[in-house]
Amino acid sequence: MANKSEKRSSAGVLNKLSHVALAVWAILIIYPLIFTFLAAFKNNTEIFIGNPFALPSHWDFNSFARAWTEAKVGTYFLNSLIVVTCSTFGTMLLGAMAAYVLARYEFVGNRIIYFLFVAGLAFPVYLALTPLYIVVQELGLLGTHTGLILVYIAYSLPFTVFFLAAFFKTLPNAVAEAAMIDGASHTKLFFRVMMPMAKPGLISITIFNIIGQWNQYVLPVSLLPGGAEGQEKWLLTQGIANISTAAGYQADWPALFAALSIAIIPMIVVYTIFQRQIQSGLTAGAVK
């Protein structure tokens, strides 16, 4: 009885400490978000001299208009939307097919291919920037969204395959066998039976890929050079970095925070809408 009481008390202490850690982490995340959103509606004086959490004396929406038009955030936003949509679709299609084959079929070299994908998780992007630049340039895709989309797909595949392969292994064999007996081909089995069953995992990894690619900065800077014509192809992260540099000279900090808000809000909305699906996808494999 004494041992049980000690275990319960220690578990209670750990539970309280975990709640404290989560509360601290939440504050660290929420603090800059609130400051960013409020600063977007203030003027320079209120941002640097006033209380950072005080409401604006006058809610000025002109900073969003300046960021969207004068700073070309609207163009950068559309470019990011196109690139991330295409790259996420390609990543999920190729990643799901590769993960399904590696998880459900036995063939020579299966484990080698799988571990090569896993090894990609440990490969830092900074190490490959120079050779990656040369390869994309040789393909004639440097400074194009097509080249960037292909690179996004390549760098997103390792985690996608690693995550989905473990998920596909948990799906019941009886359903697949029944579909094959009914005359379903391997292609039909994958798209019509297995993918709907893997929906929670597919949604989870899709959201992770969207967020990761939306916030990517190093690859766009390396593969989408500047210049008058190049800037029209920039993504949102490049545009915000450019606004941040110019803000120090033009003193238009509200426009900078407005641009940051424009970049942050879509990801918050996406995560809020699909929060339950993400959680169920992350736990489904363990439960099964």
Secondary structure, DSSP 8 states (H G I E B T S, - for coil): -HHHHHHHHHHHHHHHHHHHHHHHHHHHHHHHHHHHHHHTTS-HHHHHTS-TTS--SS---HHHHIIIIIT-HHHHHHHHHHHHHHHHHHHHHHHHHHHHHHHH---TTHHHHHHHHHHGGGS-GGGGHHHHHHHHHHTT-TTSHHHHHHHHHHHHHHHHHHHHHHHHHTS-HHHHHHHHHTT--HHHIIIIIIHHHTHHHHHHHHHHHHHHHHT--HHHHHHS--STTGGGG--HHHHHHHHHHHHHHH--HHHHHHHHHHHHHHHHHHHHHTHHHHHHHHHHHHH-
